[in-house]
Each structure stands twice: as C-alpha cells, then as structure tokens.
Amino acid sequence: MIFAPGPADGPVRFAEARPRALDLAHELADIGVDILVVRDVLGRFTFVVDDRTRPVPPALENLETDHGPRLTRALGAYAADRPLVRASGLFSADGLLDSERAVPDSQRPAGRVRVLDNTVVGEDWAHVSTPAPESDGSRTHRTALYGFKGGVGRSTATAVLARHLADQGHLVLVVDLDLESPGVGPLVAAGADLPSHGVIDQLVESAVDNAEGLEHVVRSGYTPRGGRGELWVAPARGRGTPGVPYAYVDKLNRAYADVPGADFADRLERAVRACEEAVARDGDSGRRPDVVLLDSRAGIHDIAAVTISRLCDLALLFGTDNTQTWEGYGSLFEAWLASGQARAIREKLRMVAAMVPDSSQDAYLQSFREHAWECFAQLYDDVPAGADELDSGTFSPSLEDDAAPHYPVPILFEPGLVGLDLAAAPGWQDRAYVQAAYQEFLPTATLLITADPQSSEGPR
C-alpha cells in the first residue's frame, strides 16, 4: 500500500520523518516519475514531481488530490501545507530542480529521488570543494585541526606543529578560526605585536566590500631553526586602533550573516585566501605559504563545516576515548553520508587521540582505535562477499590499517602542559615533557601534510 499512515502510537517525530519521506518518495518513483524531496528549515517535506519533459503516468494523474492527503497523514507535522506538487505548477521550478544542492538519496543511489535540504546553519557540511592551484601551478596545503569538543589541546597542538614545520623549512601560516574562543594567535605570535585587524575584521568588512587594506597577518617572533622556514599568524582578533573600541562582540554578532553575493562560506574562504596573499605581500621573500594550519572552532558549527568540507586538504580530528566523542563524530559522519558527500570527505580525515595516558598507553590506543573504526564504518564501503578490497575498488580499511582515517595519531597527556603559558615561556618546545607528549604526533602529521599528493613539493 502506498503512503501508509503514521504510527498508531503517537505523532511522527523529526528523526522519523526523513526516512519515512524517502520511503514514500521511492514508492512514487517506482511508479515512473522523478522526485525532488525538499525539506524546509523547520524540517517539513514537499515532494516535487518533475514533469517538465514527460507527463506523469496515469496512476498519478490526480496527483495532488489523491496522494497529497496520504502524504500528510504519513508525515504528520512534517508534511508541508502542499506536500505534493508538480514542477509545471511552480513559478521557478528550474532553479529548484537544477540546484547544485540537490543530491541523490544516498541510501538508494540508483533510484530517481533527490533531496534538497534547507537549513539555518550547518548547510556547508554537505558541500565539498578543493582549494584551486595558483597561477604558477603550486598549491598551498591547508590542514584543519578540529575537535568535536573543546579542551582536548587542539590550539596547543597547532602551535607546536606550526613551529615544527617552520623548523623543517616550510613557510607556515596559522589562521585562527576559533572566533568564539580565540587564542592560538598570541601562542604563535611568540611576542610579536598582533596586527591591527584579525580574521573577524576580514569577515565583517568583506560583507560590505570594504576589506581592502586590512592589516591582518604578522610574522611570528619565533625564529625557525635553519633553512628558509618562516612562521606567520592571522589571529581571530587584532590589537585594534588606539583610542577606538575594538567592539569584538559586535563584530562577532555580524560575522556569520549571509548577504547577497557574499554568503558566509564564500567570505570565510576569501578571508583565508586573503591571509595567504598578505603573507606574500608583506614578507621579504614574496612567497606564499606552502602550509596553512586552520585552527577550527569546536562543535557542529558553520565555521567547522566550511573549514573541513571546503577549505582543507587534510582534517585532523581530535578526540578522547569517551562516549561524547564517538556520538559527536557519529552524528557528523551521518550528516555527510545523508548529504552524499561522504566519499569526497572521508579520505582526508585522520583521528588524533588527544591526552593519551602514558601509564596505559597501549590499552587506551587499542580501545580508541576500535571505537574509531566502529564510528568510521558508516563512511567506509561494504566489500562484496569474496571480493578483495583493492580488486573491488572499495574504500574499507581494516582495524589495523595504520594509514586509515580511524587509526589514531597519539598525543600523550603530560601534566606539565596543564596551565603552561606558551606565550610567556620561551623555549617551551624544547622541554622534555613537551617533546615526549608530541613525539609521535609531529612526525606523523608532518608526513601527512608533506606527502599529500595535492600538496606543494615541500620547502621552497
């Protein structure tokens, strides 16, 4: 029976509505029409039947009157006022049906059903792009450092990694994208005066086409050891102008606004690129960074969405081995899977096991690895029975595959790091407990960054 009524034991809830809507859409598609399932910002569904090039079959001739009420009964509060419409009856059907944001139903990729999800925030988790090469063919490699929850040492790891890469001869730029809790800027600046402006100013000023001439990057006071390494930072907030209130909160309240021709995702991408260009403009060598580290905000937020899906080549995902970590990442992976973008994102991910206890390191990492593998399983392919992973062309790493996204790169917990003021502790990276904590993280992260096939060819 098409369009079974809702459950008898109560109303249809939000989480139940989407799979039910997709089941109903595929029942319609099986009759012989193409369907676009549109979900609005409240989660309500409209089914758009594409009748632009061919008429609907006789079984659906009285589409709206016969089947619309059944959809309403099946979806309850999550059915739109007009749950079933023909494209021919819409004013701007082409713009809707041909939208780049409409993706095939990932659960039934061979079907004739697509989904267009409209959200208030988080929409950019579903959009993937790759930073473009420069005019000379070189590329800046961008690495995002992200944690679903804060307090896992992400910003400290960013500062440590930045110095290590600069010591290896790389021109490194750190961009602080943790706008709600800025902090990596002073860590990396190492005593150098912060620029007058920060990333927040780039976002606000670009919304009104007024970003030209901003001073928003500075060379760190840290001197890399040998080679041609340089270390730069673009802080979230600058030092401001004497006598003028910086008004950071007022800027933050406007930073995420979408304006015509300058939505937040595009402005964030342009802000990062402007920081890269400013390094080449202000530096003595005239070189662009060959490595950019993006210190991303924690949690499910548009900054993290844009950073991971659109801006970076590699995303280091920080976490500790607990229920909150795996439930959080599981929710993100579920969103990527539902959007159809899991394949484009999954291979640039790598877990980082933060705050690993030294006393039980092996057991902890084994547990972390098993839980990560279970979490990542929804992003991996199913290998057909009797087929080899390589022969079948699938991406399904084993539990013990040390190059797989789920295989953790450890950072040991060292009590000396708790409360250490890096900005006021010269030579902190040489302390024994710092070197012990990052002894495996630094070479592994460096290899992931420099060996990436899309990265630049190392130090220039």
C-alpha positions as CSV (number, residue, x, y, z in Angstrom):
1,M,0.0,0.0,0.0
2,I,1.4,3.4,-1.0
3,F,1.7,6.0,1.7
4,A,0.9,4.1,4.8
5,P,-0.5,6.2,7.7
6,G,1.8,7.3,10.5
7,P,2.4,5.2,13.6
8,A,-0.6,4.5,15.7
9,D,1.3,5.1,19.0
10,G,1.9,8.8,18.6
11,P,3.0,11.6,16.3
12,V,5.8,11.4,13.7
13,R,8.9,13.0,15.2
14,F,11.7,14.8,13.4
15,A,14.1,11.9,13.2
16,E,11.4,9.6,11.9
17,A,10.2,12.0,9.2
18,R,13.2,11.9,6.9
19,P,13.5,8.1,6.4
20,R,9.7,7.9,6.1
21,A,9.7,10.7,3.5
22,L,12.4,8.9,1.4
23,D,10.5,5.7,1.5
24,L,7.4,7.4,0.2
25,A,9.4,9.2,-2.5
26,H,10.8,5.9,-3.8
27,E,7.3,4.4,-3.9
28,L,6.3,7.3,-6.1
29,A,9.5,7.0,-8.2
30,D,8.7,3.3,-8.7
31,I,5.5,4.3,-10.5
32,G,7.6,6.2,-13.0
33,V,8.4,9.8,-12.0
34,D,11.4,11.7,-10.9
35,I,11.1,13.2,-7.4
36,L,12.8,16.1,-5.6
37,V,12.3,15.9,-1.9
38,V,12.6,19.3,-0.4
39,R,12.9,19.8,3.4
40,D,12.4,23.3,4.7
41,V,14.2,24.9,7.7
42,L,11.6,23.5,10.1
43,G,12.0,20.0,8.7
44,R,8.8,19.9,6.7
45,F,8.8,18.0,3.4
46,T,7.5,18.9,0.0
47,F,7.6,16.4,-2.9
48,V,8.2,18.0,-6.3
49,V,7.3,15.8,-9.3
50,D,9.5,16.6,-12.3
51,D,7.0,16.7,-15.2
52,R,9.0,19.2,-17.3
53,T,10.0,16.7,-20.0
54,R,7.4,13.9,-19.8
55,P,3.9,13.7,-18.3
56,V,3.2,11.8,-15.2
57,P,1.8,8.2,-15.7
58,P,-1.9,7.6,-15.4
59,A,-1.5,6.1,-12.0
60,L,-0.5,9.5,-10.7
61,E,-2.9,11.6,-12.9
62,N,-4.8,13.0,-9.9
63,L,-1.5,13.6,-8.1
64,E,-2.3,16.3,-5.6
65,T,-5.8,15.4,-4.7
66,D,-5.3,11.6,-4.5
67,H,-1.9,11.4,-2.9
68,G,-1.3,14.7,-1.1
69,P,-3.6,13.9,1.9
70,R,-1.9,10.5,2.2
71,L,1.5,12.1,2.5
72,T,0.1,14.5,5.1
73,R,-1.2,11.5,7.2
74,A,2.1,9.7,6.8
75,L,4.4,12.6,7.8
76,G,2.1,14.4,10.3
77,A,3.5,17.7,11.4
78,Y,6.5,17.3,9.0
79,A,4.4,17.4,5.8
80,A,4.3,20.8,4.1
81,D,0.9,22.6,3.6
82,R,1.1,21.4,0.0
83,P,3.2,18.2,0.3
84,L,2.9,17.1,-3.3
85,V,3.3,19.5,-6.3
86,R,4.2,19.3,-10.0
87,A,7.1,21.2,-11.3
88,S,4.9,22.6,-14.1
89,G,2.9,24.3,-11.4
90,L,5.8,26.2,-9.8
91,F,7.0,29.6,-10.7
92,S,10.7,28.8,-10.6
93,A,10.9,25.1,-11.0
94,D,14.1,25.0,-13.0
95,G,16.1,26.9,-10.3
96,L,14.8,24.4,-7.7
97,L,15.1,21.1,-9.7
98,D,18.5,22.1,-11.2
99,S,20.0,23.3,-7.9
100,E,23.6,22.1,-7.2
101,R,22.5,21.4,-3.6
102,A,20.0,18.7,-4.7
103,V,21.8,15.4,-4.2
104,P,20.7,11.8,-4.9
105,D,19.3,9.8,-2.0
106,S,22.5,8.1,-0.7
107,Q,20.6,5.1,0.5
108,R,19.3,4.3,-2.9
109,P,21.8,5.8,-5.4
110,A,20.3,4.0,-8.4
111,G,16.9,5.5,-7.8
112,R,15.2,8.6,-9.2
113,V,14.9,10.5,-6.0
114,R,17.0,13.5,-5.0
115,V,17.0,15.5,-1.8
116,L,17.3,19.3,-1.2
117,D,17.9,20.1,2.4
118,N,17.4,23.7,3.6
119,T,18.9,24.6,7.0
120,V,19.6,27.6,9.0
121,V,23.1,26.5,10.0
122,G,25.4,23.6,9.2
123,E,24.5,23.5,5.5
124,D,28.1,23.6,4.5
125,W,28.8,20.2,6.0
126,A,27.3,19.0,2.7
127,H,29.4,21.0,0.3
128,V,32.8,19.9,-0.7
129,S,35.4,21.8,-2.8
130,T,39.1,21.7,-3.2
131,P,41.4,24.7,-3.0
132,A,42.5,25.7,-6.5
133,P,46.1,25.8,-7.7
134,E,47.8,29.1,-8.0
135,S,48.6,30.6,-11.4
136,D,52.2,29.1,-11.3
137,G,50.8,25.6,-10.7
138,S,51.8,25.5,-7.0
139,R,49.4,24.8,-4.2
140,T,49.2,25.8,-0.6
141,H,48.4,22.8,1.6
142,R,45.8,23.5,4.2
143,T,45.3,21.4,7.2
144,A,42.4,21.8,9.6
145,L,42.7,21.0,13.3
146,Y,39.3,20.3,14.7
147,G,37.7,18.8,17.8
148,F,34.1,17.9,18.3
149,K,34.5,19.0,21.9
150,G,36.9,21.7,23.3
151,G,39.5,21.1,25.9
152,V,41.5,18.5,24.0
153,G,44.6,20.6,23.4
154,R,43.9,21.4,19.8
155,S,45.2,25.0,19.9
156,T,48.4,24.0,21.7
157,A,49.0,21.2,19.2
158,T,48.5,23.8,16.4
159,A,51.2,26.0,17.8
160,V,53.6,23.0,18.4
161,L,53.0,21.7,14.8
162,A,53.5,25.2,13.3
163,R,56.9,25.6,14.9
164,H,57.9,22.1,13.9
165,L,57.0,22.6,10.3
166,A,58.8,26.0,10.2
167,D,61.9,24.3,11.6
168,Q,61.7,21.9,8.7
169,G,62.0,24.8,6.3
170,H,58.3,25.4,5.4
171,L,56.7,28.8,5.2
172,V,53.8,28.3,7.6
173,L,50.7,30.4,8.2
174,V,48.4,29.7,11.2
175,V,44.8,31.1,10.8
176,D,42.8,31.3,14.0
177,L,39.2,30.4,13.0
178,D,38.0,29.8,16.6
179,L,36.2,33.1,16.6
180,E,34.1,32.4,19.8
181,S,37.3,31.5,21.7
182,P,40.3,33.0,20.1
183,G,43.7,32.0,21.5
184,V,46.1,30.5,19.1
185,G,47.1,33.9,17.7
186,P,49.2,35.0,20.7
187,L,50.6,31.5,21.1
188,V,52.0,31.5,17.6
189,A,52.9,35.2,17.6
190,A,55.5,34.5,20.3
191,G,55.8,38.1,21.5
192,A,55.4,39.8,18.2
193,D,52.8,42.6,18.1
194,L,49.5,41.3,16.7
195,P,48.3,43.1,13.5
196,S,45.7,45.8,13.8
197,H,43.0,43.6,12.4
198,G,42.1,39.9,12.5
199,V,40.0,37.3,10.7
200,I,36.9,38.8,12.3
201,D,37.5,42.1,10.6
202,Q,38.1,40.4,7.2
203,L,34.7,38.7,7.5
204,V,32.8,41.8,8.6
205,E,34.4,44.2,6.2
206,S,34.1,41.9,3.2
207,A,30.4,41.8,3.7
208,V,30.2,45.4,2.7
209,D,33.1,45.2,0.2
210,N,35.4,47.2,2.5
211,A,38.2,44.7,3.2
212,E,40.9,46.3,1.0
213,G,44.0,47.4,3.0
214,L,43.3,45.5,6.2
215,E,46.4,44.6,8.2
216,H,45.6,41.1,9.4
217,V,48.7,38.9,9.4
218,V,52.0,39.2,11.2
219,R,55.3,37.3,11.2
220,S,55.9,35.4,14.4
221,G,58.6,36.4,16.9
222,Y,59.7,32.7,16.7
223,T,62.9,32.2,14.7
224,P,62.9,28.8,12.9
225,R,66.0,26.7,13.2
226,G,67.9,26.7,10.0
227,G,66.6,26.6,6.4
228,R,64.2,29.0,4.9
229,G,61.4,28.4,7.3
230,E,59.0,31.2,8.3
231,L,56.1,31.3,10.7
232,W,53.2,33.7,10.3
233,V,49.8,34.1,12.1
234,A,46.4,35.5,11.3
235,P,44.7,36.0,14.6
236,A,41.0,35.9,15.1
237,R,41.1,39.4,16.6
238,G,43.7,42.1,16.1
239,R,45.2,44.5,18.6
240,G,42.9,47.3,17.4
241,T,43.5,51.0,16.8
242,P,44.5,53.2,19.8
243,G,41.5,55.2,21.1
244,V,39.0,53.2,19.1
245,P,37.0,50.4,20.8
246,Y,37.6,47.1,19.1
247,A,33.9,46.0,19.5
248,Y,34.8,42.3,19.1
249,V,31.4,41.1,20.2
250,D,29.5,43.5,17.9
251,K,31.7,42.2,15.0
252,L,31.1,38.6,16.0
253,N,27.3,39.1,16.0
254,R,27.5,40.0,12.4
255,A,30.3,37.8,11.1
256,Y,28.0,34.9,10.1
257,A,25.5,36.9,8.2
258,D,24.7,35.9,4.6
259,V,24.4,38.9,2.3
260,P,23.6,38.9,-1.4
261,G,26.7,37.8,-3.3
262,A,28.7,37.3,-0.1
263,D,27.4,34.4,1.9
264,F,29.4,33.3,5.0
265,A,31.0,30.3,3.4
266,D,32.4,32.3,0.5
267,R,33.5,35.1,2.7
268,L,35.4,32.7,5.0
269,E,37.1,31.1,2.0
270,R,38.1,34.5,0.7
271,A,39.3,35.5,4.2
272,V,41.7,32.6,4.4
273,R,42.9,33.3,0.8
274,A,43.4,37.0,1.7
275,C,45.6,35.9,4.7
276,E,47.7,33.8,2.4
277,E,48.1,36.6,-0.1
278,A,49.0,39.1,2.7
279,V,52.0,36.8,3.7
280,A,53.3,37.0,0.1
281,R,52.7,40.8,0.0
282,D,54.2,41.6,3.4
283,G,57.0,39.1,3.6
284,D,60.6,39.8,2.5
285,S,60.7,36.7,0.3
286,G,57.4,37.4,-1.5
287,R,56.5,33.7,-1.1
288,R,53.0,32.4,-0.4
289,P,52.7,29.9,2.5
290,D,53.2,26.3,1.4
291,V,51.5,25.1,4.6
292,V,48.4,26.7,6.3
293,L,47.1,25.4,9.6
294,L,43.5,26.3,10.2
295,D,42.6,26.2,14.0
296,S,38.9,25.5,13.7
297,R,36.2,26.1,16.2
298,A,34.9,23.0,18.0
299,G,31.4,21.6,17.8
300,I,28.9,21.4,15.0
301,H,29.2,24.9,13.6
302,D,29.3,26.6,10.2
303,I,33.0,27.5,10.7
304,A,33.9,23.9,11.2
305,A,31.6,22.9,8.3
306,V,33.3,25.2,5.8
307,T,36.8,24.5,7.1
308,I,36.6,20.7,6.8
309,S,34.4,20.4,3.7
310,R,35.6,23.3,1.6
311,L,38.9,24.7,2.8
312,C,41.3,21.9,3.8
313,D,43.2,19.1,2.2
314,L,43.7,17.3,5.5
315,A,41.5,17.4,8.6
316,L,43.0,16.2,11.9
317,L,40.0,15.3,14.1
318,F,40.9,15.5,17.8
319,G,39.1,13.4,20.4
320,T,39.4,11.4,23.6
321,D,38.1,7.9,24.0
322,N,34.7,8.5,25.5
323,T,31.0,8.3,24.6
324,Q,30.7,12.1,23.8
325,T,33.5,11.9,21.2
326,W,32.0,8.9,19.3
327,E,28.4,10.1,19.5
328,G,29.5,13.5,18.2
329,Y,31.6,12.3,15.3
330,G,29.0,9.7,14.6
331,S,26.5,12.5,14.1
332,L,28.8,14.4,11.7
333,F,29.5,11.2,9.7
334,E,25.8,10.5,9.5
335,A,25.2,14.0,8.1
336,W,28.0,13.6,5.4
337,L,26.5,10.2,4.5
338,A,23.0,11.6,4.1
339,S,24.3,14.5,2.0
340,G,26.0,12.2,-0.4
341,Q,29.4,13.8,0.3
342,A,31.0,11.1,2.4
343,R,33.2,9.8,-0.4
344,A,34.6,13.3,-1.1
345,I,35.4,13.9,2.6
346,R,36.4,10.6,4.2
347,E,39.9,10.1,2.8
348,K,41.1,13.5,4.0
349,L,40.2,12.7,7.6
350,R,42.6,11.4,10.3
351,M,41.8,10.9,14.0
352,V,44.1,12.3,16.7
353,A,43.9,10.6,20.1
354,A,44.5,13.6,22.5
355,M,45.5,13.4,26.1
356,V,46.6,9.7,26.0
357,P,47.5,8.4,29.5
358,D,51.1,7.3,29.4
359,S,50.6,4.6,32.1
360,S,48.1,2.7,30.0
361,Q,49.0,4.0,26.5
362,D,48.8,0.7,24.6
363,A,45.4,-0.4,26.1
364,Y,44.0,3.1,25.6
365,L,45.0,3.4,22.0
366,Q,43.7,-0.1,21.2
367,S,40.3,0.9,22.7
368,F,40.4,4.3,20.9
369,R,41.2,2.5,17.6
370,E,38.3,0.0,17.9
371,H,35.8,2.7,18.8
372,A,37.1,4.9,15.9
373,W,36.8,2.1,13.5
374,E,33.2,1.4,14.6
375,C,32.4,5.1,14.2
376,F,34.1,5.4,10.7
377,A,32.4,2.2,9.5
378,Q,29.4,4.2,8.2
379,L,31.8,6.1,5.9
380,Y,33.5,3.0,4.6
381,D,32.3,0.9,1.8
382,D,30.9,-2.6,2.1
383,V,33.2,-5.1,0.4
384,P,31.2,-7.7,-1.6
385,A,31.4,-11.2,-0.3
386,G,34.5,-13.0,-1.7
387,A,36.0,-9.8,-3.1
388,D,39.3,-8.2,-2.2
389,E,39.2,-4.5,-1.2
390,L,41.7,-3.4,-3.8
391,D,40.2,-5.5,-6.6
392,S,36.7,-4.3,-5.9
393,G,37.7,-0.6,-5.8
394,T,36.1,-0.1,-2.4
395,F,37.4,2.0,0.5
396,S,37.2,-0.2,3.5
397,P,40.3,-0.1,5.7
398,S,40.9,-2.8,8.3
399,L,41.0,-2.2,12.0
400,E,44.8,-2.4,12.0
401,D,45.5,-0.3,8.8
402,D,47.8,2.4,10.2
403,A,47.2,4.7,7.3
404,A,43.4,4.7,7.7
405,P,41.4,7.7,8.8
406,H,40.3,5.9,12.0
407,Y,43.8,4.9,13.1
408,P,44.8,7.4,15.8
409,V,47.8,9.6,15.9
410,P,48.6,10.0,19.6
411,I,49.4,13.0,21.8
412,L,50.4,11.9,25.3
413,F,48.9,13.6,28.4
414,E,51.7,15.5,30.2
415,P,50.8,17.3,33.5
416,G,53.4,19.9,32.7
417,L,51.3,21.2,29.8
418,V,48.3,21.9,32.0
419,G,48.3,25.7,32.6
420,L,51.6,26.3,30.7
421,D,51.5,29.8,29.3
422,L,53.2,29.2,26.0
423,A,53.2,32.9,25.2
424,A,55.3,33.6,28.3
425,A,57.5,30.6,28.3
426,P,60.4,31.0,25.8
427,G,61.9,27.7,24.5
428,W,58.9,25.7,25.7
429,Q,59.1,23.4,22.7
430,D,62.5,22.1,24.0
431,R,61.2,21.0,27.3
432,A,61.3,17.2,27.8
433,Y,57.7,16.8,28.6
434,V,56.6,18.7,25.5
435,Q,58.8,16.6,23.3
436,A,57.5,13.5,25.0
437,A,53.9,14.5,24.5
438,Y,54.2,15.2,20.8
439,Q,56.9,12.6,19.9
440,E,54.7,10.7,17.5
441,F,52.2,13.4,16.5
442,L,54.8,15.7,15.0
443,P,56.5,13.4,12.5
444,T,53.2,11.7,11.6
445,A,51.3,15.0,11.0
446,T,54.3,16.3,9.0
447,L,54.3,13.3,6.8
448,L,50.6,13.5,6.2
449,I,51.0,17.2,5.2
450,T,54.1,17.0,3.0
451,A,53.3,13.6,1.4
452,D,49.8,14.6,0.3
453,P,49.6,14.3,-3.5
454,Q,47.9,17.7,-3.7
455,S,50.4,19.5,-1.5
456,S,53.3,21.6,-2.7
457,E,56.6,20.0,-3.2
458,G,57.9,20.7,0.3
459,P,60.1,23.6,1.3
460,R,60.8,26.1,-1.4
